[in-house]
């Protein structure tokens, strides 16, 4: 039985070390971490000429830990969605990608599931197994039952510590999957200068994971988001941004257009793009 080929040998003839995570240079050769630098392997490519084309290459996905700048274990996978003949290097709890140093749940402060959550997960698996048995034995009745049963809405934890831990996970997911609100925004904007949030409308089926430069004004952000959702503001139907929270004890907050978005939002917040109602306008 042949062993699977993992990694690659360093292309430098005097090294030839087998590296499990080889790095690819702009000259298309693979090197170990000791010889990836241009002067370490006498790279034949002119870096000044190659820098212009390097902008078109997607940036490597970083570790989901905000303070870590290392690439994640999924960074060098050409298509991370393709799981054929491989197990994704994701945390088993929060399903995010981390570097080697932070891959264990304890090293990236991944919250341990409570006894109630473990019991709910076990009950869910049992229910799914029971539905599968019913579907095999009574395909018609099970299909009708499944179609008529509405999808339950995720519960918001009431414990402040659990809500804070859940928010940290949501922010980490936002940092990995958020898209720029401004299509002209440069990908070179550092993460610390970006505001990560979720945007929705009253009719949208799911939130838009977004980021915007922190210095952007709320009025400008409103125009960009309205364009994304196909909404147009008029004199009779002006638009506004409202900060909302899924927790029942938090009141919605209408954002001021004369302030920047970062002065009124923090990472992980949810904003609603809506038509300014007559009740709100009269306040």
C-alpha positions as CSV (number, residue, x, y, z in Angstrom):
1,X,0.0,0.0,0.0
2,X,1.5,3.3,-1.1
3,X,1.7,6.1,1.5
4,X,-0.1,9.4,0.6
5,X,2.1,12.2,-0.7
6,X,2.1,14.9,1.9
7,X,3.8,18.3,1.5
8,X,6.7,18.8,-0.9
9,X,10.5,19.0,-1.0
10,X,12.2,22.4,-0.9
11,X,13.2,23.3,-4.5
12,X,16.7,24.5,-3.3
13,X,19.0,21.6,-4.4
14,X,21.3,22.1,-1.3
15,X,18.3,21.7,1.0
16,X,15.7,19.4,-0.5
17,X,14.0,19.2,2.9
18,X,10.5,17.7,3.0
19,X,8.1,20.4,4.3
20,X,4.5,19.5,5.2
21,X,3.4,23.1,4.5
22,X,5.7,24.3,1.7
23,X,5.5,27.9,0.6
24,X,5.1,29.0,-3.0
25,X,7.3,31.8,-4.3
26,X,6.4,34.2,-7.1
27,X,8.8,32.1,-9.3
28,X,6.3,29.2,-8.9
29,X,8.7,27.0,-6.9
30,X,8.0,25.5,-3.5
31,X,10.4,26.2,-0.6
32,X,10.7,25.5,3.1
33,X,10.3,28.4,5.5
34,X,14.1,28.8,5.7
35,X,14.5,29.4,1.9
36,X,11.3,31.2,0.9
37,X,13.0,34.6,1.0
38,X,14.1,35.8,-2.5
39,X,17.8,36.1,-1.5
40,X,17.7,32.7,0.2
41,X,17.2,30.8,-3.1
42,X,18.4,33.4,-5.6
43,X,14.9,34.0,-7.0
44,X,15.1,34.8,-10.8
45,X,11.9,36.9,-10.7
46,X,12.2,40.7,-10.5
47,X,10.1,41.5,-7.4
48,X,9.5,45.1,-8.5
49,X,7.9,43.9,-11.7
50,X,6.0,41.1,-10.0
51,X,4.5,43.3,-7.3
52,X,2.0,44.7,-9.7
53,X,0.6,41.2,-10.6
54,X,0.8,40.1,-7.0
55,X,-2.2,42.3,-6.2
56,X,-4.5,40.1,-8.2
57,X,-3.7,37.0,-6.0
58,X,-6.0,36.5,-3.1
59,X,-4.5,37.0,0.3
60,X,-3.9,34.0,2.4
61,X,-6.5,33.3,5.1
62,X,-5.1,34.3,8.5
63,X,-5.6,32.5,11.8
64,X,-9.1,33.4,13.2
65,X,-7.4,34.7,16.4
66,X,-7.4,38.5,15.9
67,X,-4.0,39.0,17.4
68,X,-2.3,36.3,15.3
69,X,-0.8,37.1,11.9
70,X,0.1,33.5,10.9
71,X,-1.8,31.8,8.0
72,X,-4.4,29.3,9.0
73,X,-4.1,25.5,8.3
74,X,-6.6,26.0,5.5
75,X,-4.7,28.9,3.9
76,X,-2.8,26.8,1.4
77,X,-5.8,24.7,0.3
78,X,-6.7,25.8,-3.3
79,X,-10.4,25.1,-2.7
80,X,-11.3,24.9,1.0
81,X,-14.8,23.8,0.1
82,X,-13.5,20.6,-1.6
83,X,-13.3,18.0,1.2
84,X,-12.6,15.0,-1.1
85,X,-10.0,12.7,0.5
86,X,-9.2,15.1,3.3
87,X,-10.6,16.3,6.7
88,X,-10.9,20.1,6.9
89,X,-8.5,21.6,9.5
90,X,-11.3,23.4,11.4
91,X,-12.1,23.6,15.1
92,X,-14.6,21.0,16.0
93,X,-16.6,23.5,18.1
94,X,-16.6,26.9,16.3
95,X,-15.8,25.5,12.8
96,X,-13.2,28.2,12.2
97,X,-9.7,27.9,10.7
98,X,-6.6,28.5,13.0
99,X,-2.8,28.3,12.7
100,X,-0.9,25.4,14.2
101,X,-0.4,27.3,17.5
102,X,-4.1,28.0,18.0
103,X,-5.7,24.9,16.5
104,X,-6.8,23.4,19.9
105,X,-10.0,24.8,21.4
106,X,-8.3,25.8,24.6
107,X,-5.7,27.9,22.8
108,X,-8.2,30.2,21.1
109,X,-10.6,30.5,24.0
110,X,-13.3,28.4,22.3
111,X,-16.2,28.2,24.8
112,X,-16.9,24.7,26.1
113,X,-20.4,23.6,25.4
114,X,-22.7,23.7,28.5
115,X,-24.5,20.6,29.8
116,X,-27.7,22.0,28.4
117,X,-26.2,22.5,24.9
118,X,-24.7,18.9,25.0
119,X,-28.1,17.5,26.0
120,X,-29.8,19.5,23.2
121,X,-27.3,18.3,20.6
122,X,-27.8,14.7,21.7
123,X,-31.6,15.2,21.5
124,X,-31.3,16.7,18.1
125,X,-29.3,13.7,16.8
126,X,-31.9,11.3,18.2
127,X,-34.7,13.3,16.6
128,X,-32.9,13.2,13.2
129,X,-32.3,9.5,13.5
130,X,-36.0,9.0,14.3
131,X,-37.1,11.2,11.4
132,X,-34.8,9.1,9.1
133,X,-36.5,5.9,10.2
134,X,-39.9,7.4,9.6
135,X,-38.9,8.7,6.2
136,X,-37.8,5.2,5.2
137,X,-41.0,3.5,6.5
138,X,-43.5,6.2,5.8
139,X,-42.1,8.5,3.0
140,X,-45.3,10.4,2.3
141,X,-46.3,11.2,5.9
142,X,-42.8,12.1,6.9
143,X,-42.4,14.5,3.9
144,X,-45.7,16.3,4.8
145,X,-44.6,16.5,8.5
146,X,-41.2,17.9,7.5
147,X,-42.7,20.5,5.2
148,X,-45.2,21.8,7.7
149,X,-42.8,22.1,10.6
150,X,-41.2,25.6,10.7
151,X,-37.5,25.9,11.3
152,X,-36.9,27.0,14.9
153,X,-35.1,30.3,15.5
154,X,-31.8,30.1,17.3
155,X,-32.1,31.1,20.9
156,X,-30.0,34.0,22.3
157,X,-28.3,33.0,25.5
158,X,-29.4,35.0,28.6
159,X,-26.1,34.5,30.4
160,X,-23.9,37.5,29.8
161,X,-20.7,35.3,29.7
162,X,-22.2,33.0,27.1
163,X,-23.5,35.9,25.0
164,X,-20.0,37.5,25.1
165,X,-18.4,34.2,24.1
166,X,-20.9,33.7,21.3
167,X,-20.2,37.3,20.1
168,X,-16.5,36.6,19.9
169,X,-17.1,33.6,17.7
170,X,-19.4,35.6,15.5
171,X,-16.8,38.4,15.1
172,X,-14.2,35.8,14.1
173,X,-16.5,34.4,11.5
174,X,-17.2,37.9,10.2
175,X,-13.4,38.6,9.9
176,X,-13.0,35.6,7.7
177,X,-16.1,35.9,5.5
178,X,-17.1,39.6,5.4
179,X,-17.3,41.4,2.0
180,X,-16.5,45.1,1.6
181,X,-19.5,47.4,1.5
182,X,-17.5,49.7,-0.8
183,X,-16.5,47.9,-4.0
184,X,-13.7,50.4,-4.5
185,X,-12.2,49.7,-1.1
186,X,-8.6,48.4,-1.2
187,X,-7.8,45.0,0.1
188,X,-4.7,46.5,1.6
189,X,-6.8,48.2,4.4
190,X,-5.5,46.5,7.6
191,X,-8.1,44.6,9.7
192,X,-7.7,47.1,12.6
193,X,-9.0,49.9,10.3
194,X,-12.1,47.9,9.3
195,X,-15.5,47.7,11.0
196,X,-17.1,44.2,10.7
197,X,-20.9,44.0,11.0
198,X,-24.0,42.3,9.6
199,X,-26.6,44.1,7.4
200,X,-30.1,43.2,6.6
201,X,-33.5,44.5,5.4
202,X,-37.0,43.6,6.5
203,X,-37.3,41.2,3.5
204,X,-33.8,39.7,3.3
205,X,-33.6,36.0,4.1
206,X,-30.1,36.2,5.5
207,X,-27.7,38.8,6.7
208,X,-25.0,40.3,4.5
209,X,-21.6,39.9,6.2
210,X,-19.9,43.2,5.6
211,X,-16.9,45.3,6.5
212,X,-16.2,49.0,5.9
213,X,-13.4,51.5,6.7
214,X,-13.9,52.8,10.2
215,X,-13.7,56.4,9.1
216,X,-16.6,56.1,6.7
217,X,-19.6,58.3,7.6
218,X,-23.0,56.7,8.4
219,X,-24.7,58.5,5.5
220,X,-22.2,57.2,3.0
221,X,-22.5,53.6,4.5
222,X,-26.3,53.9,4.2
223,X,-26.1,54.8,0.4
224,X,-23.7,51.9,-0.2
225,X,-25.9,49.4,1.7
226,X,-29.1,50.6,0.0
227,X,-27.4,50.1,-3.4
228,X,-26.5,46.5,-2.4
229,X,-30.1,45.7,-1.4
230,X,-31.6,47.4,-4.4
231,X,-33.3,50.2,-2.3
232,X,-33.6,53.8,-3.4
233,X,-34.2,56.7,-1.1
234,X,-36.6,59.4,-2.2
235,X,-38.0,62.6,-0.6
236,X,-41.2,60.7,0.4
237,X,-39.4,57.5,1.3
238,X,-36.1,58.3,3.0
239,X,-33.9,55.5,4.3
240,X,-32.2,55.1,7.7
241,X,-29.9,52.7,9.5
242,X,-31.1,51.1,12.7
243,X,-28.8,49.1,15.1
244,X,-30.7,46.1,16.3
245,X,-30.1,43.2,18.6
246,X,-31.7,39.7,18.7
247,X,-31.8,39.9,22.5
248,X,-35.3,40.9,23.7
249,X,-34.1,43.4,26.3
250,X,-32.2,45.6,23.9
251,X,-34.1,48.5,22.1
252,X,-33.3,49.3,18.4
253,X,-31.2,52.5,17.9
254,X,-31.5,54.8,14.9
255,X,-28.1,55.8,13.7
256,X,-27.1,59.4,13.1
257,X,-25.9,60.2,9.6
258,X,-23.7,63.0,10.8
259,X,-21.4,60.6,12.7
260,X,-19.1,57.9,11.4
261,X,-20.4,54.3,11.5
262,X,-17.6,53.2,13.9
263,X,-18.7,55.8,16.5
264,X,-22.1,54.1,16.7
265,X,-21.2,50.4,16.0
266,X,-18.7,47.8,17.2
267,X,-17.6,44.7,15.5
268,X,-20.4,42.1,15.3
269,X,-23.3,44.5,15.5
270,X,-26.4,44.1,13.2
271,X,-27.8,47.0,11.2
272,X,-31.2,47.2,9.5
273,X,-31.7,49.2,6.3
274,X,-35.3,50.4,6.4
275,X,-37.6,53.2,5.1
276,X,-37.9,56.0,7.6
277,X,-41.4,55.7,9.2
278,X,-43.6,58.7,9.9
279,X,-43.4,57.8,13.6
280,X,-39.6,57.9,13.7
281,X,-39.5,61.1,11.6
282,X,-41.8,62.9,14.0
283,X,-39.5,62.3,17.0
